[in-house]
């Protein structure tokens, strides 16, 4: 499995070639060389190969000139293969179905669909395993020739094999408007409301202060408690006089959490084939509620919701992107990002895992830069080399955090190759 890199794609190319009658078939691989694969202070580097295959079949049942119906059924599979951390290899598999209904004259579009996905990990990391399913409904309508409205709804459920406390149903409501100006400027406003409903309660610690009894009175019962590294010793007669905290386990009473995400984007065409885009995004939490794991290790690339669910923080993010079309079907993209995140009810820790003396919550500030060059190859030599897309890129960034574990620098290189049929 570890040797499944570029050479391993050849059988996939040959097999997929026999399915060219199906409209949607692509295979490829992403390769990532990263000097900080966990995005934390340890600086663990690795090389990751991600071969994948997207197989789909689309069809239209009729020839109505006023409407167009399009159905799509597909499968996608990704395999994450690590050179140094091979024990963490895993795969993600998904099956999807989509239906689009287009009114050609008005360009209005109704899209509905669903997807089922599962992640498979080795035994030592099976706590990452999950199965999810979702449904979406999107409607695009042109209010005017230069004004477009896009509204959507998503319902997603996810089940974690090892941590049922994180199982949830999530509702996402979104709306977006795009205004197209004659100056080749596009203004886009977006608003999203996220609501996550946890399906199981979790056990947390509750504390009650017990007043000291009179010295001459009867003694309370003796017992032990444990919470967040604090050890409560037995209460002996010589301890009477100062009072103490009694800890007990209780079921968490908050079953859900919410978040608003607001965005504004300005895209401007500078010249033929040249465009610049500036964007701003804000995340707002009506209630500071979140669940996360700690002291269990970290996920690769730090993108797992078990560790850093976006409900855990509020913040601001700004991006600036320059895209340049080059000869021979090539594109150069440069992106610069700055962001700040303030985590809710998540104390900043030192490297020993203890809260800072100030008791402040974790706060991050990051600066990121990415560059990508993409070229589509059409040499016409054979069907193997037709529609072959090549991408190379690199990125570097710095995350400044009052939580020492997440204070880090990072740089990486990416190579990608995709063949479409």
Backbone torsions as a table, in degrees:
resi	resn	phi	psi	omega
1	UNK	NA	-34.4	-177.9
2	UNK	-68.8	-21.5	-177.8
3	UNK	-98.3	27.6	-174.0
4	UNK	-90.1	22.0	-174.8
5	UNK	-63.7	-131.0	-177.6
6	UNK	-63.3	-40.5	-179.1
7	UNK	-64.0	-34.2	-179.8
8	UNK	-68.9	-13.6	179.6
9	UNK	-80.2	-18.7	-176.5
10	UNK	-59.2	-47.8	176.3
11	UNK	-60.0	-35.2	177.9
12	UNK	-66.1	-39.7	176.8
13	UNK	-59.2	-47.3	-177.2
14	UNK	-65.8	-42.7	-179.3
15	UNK	-66.2	-44.4	-179.1
16	UNK	-66.0	-28.3	179.3
17	UNK	-62.0	-29.4	178.9
18	UNK	-74.3	-10.7	-178.3
19	UNK	-107.7	25.0	-175.4
20	UNK	-64.2	-19.7	177.5
21	UNK	-65.0	-25.6	174.9
22	UNK	-80.2	133.8	-168.6
23	UNK	-70.4	-27.4	-172.7
24	UNK	-123.0	95.9	175.9
25	UNK	-139.9	127.3	175.7
26	UNK	-149.0	143.9	175.7
27	UNK	-134.3	155.6	-178.9
28	UNK	-178.5	-171.3	177.3
29	UNK	-151.1	143.6	168.1
30	UNK	-108.5	139.6	176.2
31	UNK	-128.6	128.0	-173.9
32	UNK	-123.9	126.2	171.2
33	UNK	-110.7	112.3	-171.7
34	UNK	-128.5	132.6	-179.1
35	UNK	-89.7	3.0	176.6
36	UNK	-150.7	72.2	-170.2
37	UNK	-65.3	-24.6	-178.9
38	UNK	-96.1	-5.0	-179.7
39	UNK	54.9	53.3	174.6
40	UNK	-149.2	-173.1	-170.9
41	UNK	-70.4	-15.4	-175.4
42	UNK	-69.1	-26.8	178.5
43	UNK	66.7	34.3	178.0
44	UNK	-72.9	120.0	178.7
45	UNK	-100.1	160.6	176.8
46	UNK	-169.1	167.5	174.9
47	UNK	-114.3	128.2	-176.3
48	UNK	-122.2	127.4	172.5
49	UNK	-105.6	133.1	-177.8
50	UNK	-126.9	77.6	173.2
51	UNK	-69.7	147.1	-177.1
52	UNK	-150.0	163.8	176.6
53	UNK	-144.3	133.4	174.0
54	UNK	-119.8	116.5	-177.6
55	UNK	-120.9	127.0	-177.1
56	UNK	-148.2	160.9	177.2
57	UNK	-135.9	125.2	178.8
58	UNK	-122.2	148.7	-178.6
59	UNK	-154.9	157.0	177.6
60	UNK	-122.5	125.4	-172.8
61	UNK	-78.7	-18.5	-174.9
62	UNK	-140.5	178.9	-178.9
63	UNK	-124.1	35.7	179.8
64	UNK	-63.2	128.2	-177.4
65	UNK	-77.8	-19.8	-178.5
66	UNK	-93.0	-24.6	178.3
67	UNK	-133.5	160.9	178.8
68	UNK	-136.2	120.7	178.3
69	UNK	-106.9	134.1	-178.8
70	UNK	-136.6	126.2	178.0
71	UNK	-109.5	146.3	179.0
72	UNK	-141.2	132.9	173.7
73	UNK	-123.8	133.9	-174.7
74	UNK	-151.3	163.3	174.1
75	UNK	-131.6	141.1	173.9
76	UNK	-133.8	137.8	179.1
77	UNK	-137.8	134.7	178.4
78	UNK	-128.2	140.7	179.8
79	UNK	-124.6	118.5	-178.3
80	UNK	-99.1	112.0	-173.7
81	UNK	-119.0	122.4	-175.2
82	UNK	-106.3	142.7	179.5
83	UNK	-79.1	-51.0	-178.8
84	UNK	-85.3	-37.6	-176.0
85	UNK	-105.5	52.0	-174.9
86	UNK	-61.9	-23.7	178.6
87	UNK	-65.2	-12.8	-177.7
88	UNK	-102.6	8.0	179.0
89	UNK	-53.6	139.9	177.7
90	UNK	-151.7	170.7	179.5
91	UNK	-138.8	154.7	178.3
92	UNK	-129.0	130.7	-176.9
93	UNK	-128.9	137.0	-178.8
94	UNK	-139.7	145.7	175.4
95	UNK	-123.7	133.9	-174.4
96	UNK	-137.5	157.9	175.2
97	UNK	-141.3	134.4	-176.7
98	UNK	-136.9	150.2	176.2
99	UNK	-137.2	127.7	178.0
100	UNK	-119.1	135.8	176.5
101	UNK	-124.0	111.9	-174.7
102	UNK	-112.0	134.5	170.3
103	UNK	-99.4	99.7	-171.5
104	UNK	-57.0	-38.8	-175.1
105	UNK	-66.4	-43.7	-178.9
106	UNK	-92.6	-13.7	-176.7
107	UNK	66.9	12.8	175.1
108	UNK	-71.9	148.7	-173.9
109	UNK	-140.8	133.5	172.0
110	UNK	-114.2	127.3	-178.9
111	UNK	-130.9	130.0	175.7
112	UNK	-133.0	153.9	179.8
113	UNK	-178.8	177.8	179.7
114	UNK	-154.5	163.1	-178.4
115	UNK	-149.6	142.4	172.6
116	UNK	-119.7	133.4	-175.0
117	UNK	-139.4	148.0	176.7
118	UNK	-141.9	149.2	177.7
119	UNK	-118.5	136.2	-176.8
120	UNK	-121.2	124.3	-178.5
121	UNK	-125.3	159.9	175.3
122	UNK	-66.5	170.1	-172.0
123	UNK	-56.4	-42.6	-176.2
124	UNK	-68.5	-17.8	-177.4
125	UNK	-126.1	28.8	-176.7
126	UNK	-71.6	-9.6	176.2
127	UNK	-67.1	-11.8	173.5
128	UNK	-82.4	-14.9	-176.2
129	UNK	-61.1	140.6	176.7
130	UNK	-153.6	163.0	169.7
131	UNK	-131.3	131.7	-178.3
132	UNK	-132.9	156.6	176.2
133	UNK	-146.0	147.3	-176.7
134	UNK	-153.0	162.4	179.1
135	UNK	-137.5	141.9	177.4
136	UNK	-136.4	156.3	176.7
137	UNK	-141.5	119.3	179.4
138	UNK	-124.2	143.8	176.7
139	UNK	-135.3	123.6	178.2
140	UNK	-111.7	129.3	-177.7
141	UNK	-139.0	136.0	175.1
142	UNK	-91.7	109.6	177.7
143	UNK	-72.9	-35.0	172.2
144	UNK	-141.7	175.2	178.8
145	UNK	-60.9	-29.8	-176.8
146	UNK	-110.6	10.5	-176.7
147	UNK	-134.8	120.7	-177.3
148	UNK	-119.4	141.2	177.2
149	UNK	-119.5	132.7	177.5
150	UNK	-127.6	120.1	178.8
151	UNK	-121.0	144.4	-177.0
152	UNK	-150.1	159.7	175.8
153	UNK	-140.6	134.7	177.2
154	UNK	-127.7	136.2	172.5
155	UNK	-123.3	120.9	-176.5
156	UNK	-131.3	140.3	173.3
157	UNK	-125.9	142.9	-179.3
158	UNK	-137.6	137.5	-179.4
159	UNK	-123.4	120.5	178.2
160	UNK	-96.3	132.2	-174.5
161	UNK	-68.2	-32.6	-175.1
162	UNK	-102.9	-21.0	-174.4
163	UNK	-128.6	80.1	179.6
164	UNK	-62.3	-19.5	178.5
165	UNK	-63.2	-18.4	-178.8
166	UNK	-101.0	-0.3	177.0
167	UNK	-62.6	140.9	-174.5
168	UNK	-155.3	165.1	164.4
169	UNK	-117.4	135.0	-177.4
170	UNK	-126.9	131.7	175.1
171	UNK	-110.1	132.1	178.8
172	UNK	-127.9	121.9	175.3
173	UNK	-110.7	130.5	-176.4
174	UNK	-137.0	149.7	175.6
175	UNK	-145.2	141.1	-177.2
176	UNK	-145.3	136.3	175.3
177	UNK	-121.7	140.8	178.5
178	UNK	-127.1	127.8	178.7
179	UNK	-113.4	122.1	-176.9
180	UNK	-104.2	113.5	-177.5
181	UNK	-95.2	158.1	-179.2
182	UNK	-68.4	-17.8	179.0
183	UNK	-80.6	15.9	-177.0
184	UNK	63.3	32.5	177.5
185	UNK	-110.6	136.3	175.4
186	UNK	-119.1	126.5	176.1
187	UNK	-108.4	129.9	-176.6
188	UNK	-131.4	127.9	176.2
189	UNK	-115.8	139.1	179.4
190	UNK	-140.8	148.2	176.5
191	UNK	-142.4	133.0	179.5
192	UNK	-130.8	137.8	174.2
193	UNK	-117.4	123.3	-179.5
194	UNK	-109.5	134.8	175.4
195	UNK	-135.4	115.3	179.6
196	UNK	-108.6	126.0	179.0
197	UNK	-112.4	113.1	179.1
198	UNK	-73.9	139.1	-175.9
199	UNK	-88.5	-13.5	-179.5
200	UNK	-134.7	146.2	174.0
201	UNK	-80.1	163.1	178.7
202	UNK	-123.3	158.0	179.2
203	UNK	-88.8	129.0	177.4
204	UNK	-131.3	174.9	-179.0
205	UNK	-97.3	137.1	173.9
206	UNK	-123.1	140.7	-177.7
207	UNK	-122.7	142.4	177.9
208	UNK	-131.3	130.3	179.1
209	UNK	-81.1	126.9	-179.5
210	UNK	-103.2	120.0	179.3
211	UNK	-67.6	145.0	178.6
212	UNK	-67.1	137.1	177.9
213	UNK	-76.8	162.8	174.8
214	UNK	-59.7	145.4	-178.2
215	UNK	-59.6	-34.0	-176.8
216	UNK	-85.5	-6.0	-176.3
217	UNK	-86.6	179.4	179.1
218	UNK	-70.4	154.1	-178.7
219	UNK	-87.8	143.0	175.5
220	UNK	-72.6	168.1	178.6
221	UNK	-66.4	157.0	-178.1
222	UNK	-101.2	150.1	178.5
223	UNK	-173.8	172.8	178.3
224	UNK	-114.8	150.8	173.7
225	UNK	-137.9	160.5	-179.4
226	UNK	-148.6	130.4	179.0
227	UNK	-162.4	121.6	175.2
228	UNK	52.7	44.1	176.1
229	UNK	82.3	-2.8	-179.5
230	UNK	-92.8	133.7	-176.9
231	UNK	-111.3	123.0	177.3
232	UNK	-98.5	121.0	-177.7
233	UNK	-85.2	167.6	175.3
234	UNK	-60.1	147.0	177.7
235	UNK	-93.3	111.6	177.9
236	UNK	-105.2	162.9	-177.1
237	UNK	-52.8	-36.5	-177.1
238	UNK	-70.1	-10.7	180.0
239	UNK	-87.7	-12.5	-174.2
240	UNK	-65.3	138.9	175.9
241	UNK	130.7	-21.0	-177.6
242	UNK	-113.1	-13.1	-176.4
243	UNK	77.0	172.3	-178.8
244	UNK	-161.1	168.0	177.1
245	UNK	-99.6	131.4	175.4
246	UNK	-101.7	125.4	-177.8
247	UNK	-105.3	138.0	175.9
248	UNK	-141.4	155.9	178.5
249	UNK	-84.1	143.1	177.6
250	UNK	-143.1	162.4	176.7
251	UNK	-84.0	135.0	179.6
252	UNK	-65.7	131.8	-173.9
253	UNK	-89.5	-16.3	-179.2
254	UNK	-88.2	119.0	-176.5
255	UNK	-93.0	-7.4	-172.5
256	UNK	-149.0	167.8	175.8
257	UNK	-147.4	160.0	-173.7
258	UNK	-137.0	161.1	174.5
259	UNK	-159.2	144.2	171.9
260	UNK	-109.1	138.3	175.4
261	UNK	-125.5	119.1	-177.8
262	UNK	-116.3	138.8	-177.4
263	UNK	-141.4	150.3	176.7
264	UNK	-140.6	131.0	-177.2
265	UNK	-133.2	139.0	173.9
266	UNK	-121.9	121.2	177.8
267	UNK	-116.0	130.5	-176.1
268	UNK	-130.7	127.7	172.6
269	UNK	-81.0	119.5	-177.7
270	UNK	-88.3	-39.3	-179.8
271	UNK	-159.1	178.7	178.9
272	UNK	-60.8	116.1	178.9
273	UNK	83.8	5.0	-178.9
274	UNK	-124.6	129.3	179.7
275	UNK	-142.7	149.0	178.0
276	UNK	-128.2	141.1	-178.3
277	UNK	-132.1	131.3	175.2
278	UNK	-120.0	134.0	-177.0
279	UNK	-137.8	153.4	177.4
280	UNK	-136.3	136.0	179.5
281	UNK	-132.9	137.3	176.4
282	UNK	-127.0	137.5	174.0
283	UNK	-113.5	129.8	-177.6
284	UNK	-125.9	134.4	-179.7
285	UNK	-110.7	111.7	177.2
286	UNK	-60.7	-35.0	179.5
287	UNK	-136.0	134.9	-177.7
288	UNK	-82.1	82.2	179.7
289	UNK	-129.5	132.4	176.3
290	UNK	-164.2	158.9	175.4
291	UNK	-126.5	137.8	179.1
292	UNK	-155.0	161.1	177.8
293	UNK	-99.0	149.9	174.3
294	UNK	-142.6	161.5	178.0
295	UNK	58.0	30.2	178.2
296	UNK	-122.6	6.1	-174.2
297	UNK	100.2	179.4	-176.3
298	UNK	-124.6	159.5	177.7
299	UNK	-89.9	152.0	177.9
300	UNK	-64.9	132.6	-179.2
301	UNK	65.4	6.5	170.6
302	UNK	55.5	39.9	-176.8
303	UNK	-118.2	21.8	-178.1
304	UNK	-94.1	132.5	-178.7
305	UNK	-68.4	-18.5	174.5
306	UNK	-62.3	-29.1	-177.8
307	UNK	-105.5	-41.0	-175.8
308	UNK	-136.4	62.9	173.2
309	UNK	-61.9	139.4	-177.8
310	UNK	-65.9	-16.1	174.3
311	UNK	-70.0	-13.8	-175.9
312	UNK	-75.9	-14.0	-174.9
313	UNK	-143.4	159.5	167.4
314	UNK	-119.1	160.1	-176.8
315	UNK	173.0	-172.5	-176.9
316	UNK	-133.1	147.1	179.9
317	UNK	-145.0	134.1	176.8
318	UNK	-124.4	139.1	-179.4
319	UNK	-131.0	149.5	174.2
320	UNK	-134.8	120.4	-175.6
321	UNK	-126.0	135.1	176.0
322	UNK	-118.8	125.7	-179.8
323	UNK	-122.2	129.1	-178.2
324	UNK	-125.2	120.5	174.0
325	UNK	-78.4	130.6	-178.6
326	UNK	-114.7	165.4	177.9
327	UNK	-60.2	162.8	175.5
328	UNK	61.4	41.6	176.0
329	UNK	53.8	49.2	179.2
330	UNK	-118.2	150.7	-179.3
331	UNK	-136.5	133.8	173.6
332	UNK	-113.4	127.2	-179.0
333	UNK	-125.5	128.7	175.7
334	UNK	-119.6	135.5	-178.9
335	UNK	-138.0	134.7	177.6
336	UNK	-122.8	131.1	-175.2
337	UNK	-132.7	136.7	169.7
338	UNK	-126.7	142.2	-178.6
339	UNK	-152.9	155.7	173.9
340	UNK	-133.3	142.8	-179.6
341	UNK	-135.9	131.2	175.2
342	UNK	-116.7	113.0	-175.4
343	UNK	-79.7	144.5	-175.6
344	UNK	-97.3	123.7	175.6
345	UNK	54.1	41.1	178.0
346	UNK	-134.3	94.9	-172.5
347	UNK	-64.1	144.1	174.1
348	UNK	-72.6	137.8	-176.2
349	UNK	-118.8	158.0	170.2
350	UNK	-87.8	-178.0	-175.9
351	UNK	-69.6	-13.2	175.8
352	UNK	-88.7	-5.2	178.9
353	UNK	90.3	12.2	179.6
354	UNK	-100.3	144.5	177.3
355	UNK	-60.5	148.3	177.5
356	UNK	-65.5	150.8	179.7
357	UNK	-55.5	-30.2	-179.7
358	UNK	-72.2	-20.0	-179.5
359	UNK	72.2	13.9	-177.1
360	UNK	-74.7	155.5	176.0
361	UNK	-78.0	160.7	-179.6
362	UNK	-65.5	137.5	176.0
363	UNK	-136.5	133.7	-178.7
364	UNK	-122.7	145.7	170.1
365	UNK	-134.5	128.0	-173.6
366	UNK	-129.6	147.7	173.1
367	UNK	-128.3	126.9	-174.4
368	UNK	-131.8	145.6	174.2
369	UNK	-135.5	134.7	179.7
370	UNK	-134.8	144.7	175.8
371	UNK	-136.7	137.7	-178.5
372	UNK	-142.3	136.1	175.1
373	UNK	-118.4	126.4	-177.9
374	UNK	-125.3	136.7	179.3
375	UNK	-139.1	133.5	175.7
376	UNK	-97.7	125.9	-177.1
377	UNK	-96.7	128.4	176.7
378	UNK	-135.3	60.7	-177.5
379	UNK	-71.0	-19.7	178.6
380	UNK	73.5	14.0	-179.2
381	UNK	-71.7	-45.8	179.1
382	UNK	-159.2	173.6	-179.9
383	UNK	-66.2	-21.7	179.6
384	UNK	-68.5	-38.4	-177.2
385	UNK	-91.8	-14.0	176.1
386	UNK	-68.3	144.4	177.4
387	UNK	55.3	41.2	177.5
388	UNK	-101.0	125.4	-176.9
389	UNK	-114.3	132.9	-177.6
390	UNK	-118.2	134.7	177.5
391	UNK	-134.5	138.3	173.4
392	UNK	-133.8	147.1	-179.1
393	UNK	-165.2	168.3	174.7
394	UNK	-147.6	161.2	179.1
395	UNK	-150.3	156.3	175.2
396	UNK	-148.7	151.1	-177.2
397	UNK	-162.7	167.6	179.0
398	UNK	-140.6	131.8	177.0
399	UNK	-117.4	116.4	178.5
400	UNK	-100.2	121.6	-175.2
401	UNK	-137.0	146.2	172.9
402	UNK	-76.8	-12.0	170.1
403	UNK	-89.6	110.4	-170.3
404	UNK	-59.5	-27.3	-179.2
405	UNK	-64.2	-31.4	-175.7
406	UNK	-105.4	18.9	175.5
407	UNK	-95.2	109.2	-170.8
408	UNK	-156.2	165.9	168.7
409	UNK	-119.0	157.5	-175.9
410	UNK	-154.5	145.3	170.2
411	UNK	-146.6	149.6	-175.1
412	UNK	-153.1	160.5	176.4
413	UNK	-128.1	141.4	-177.3
414	UNK	-127.6	137.0	172.0
415	UNK	-129.5	133.1	-178.3
416	UNK	-137.1	144.2	179.0
417	UNK	-138.8	127.7	-178.8
418	UNK	-135.7	136.1	177.8
419	UNK	-117.1	121.6	178.5
420	UNK	-107.3	146.6	-179.4
421	UNK	-119.9	NA	NA
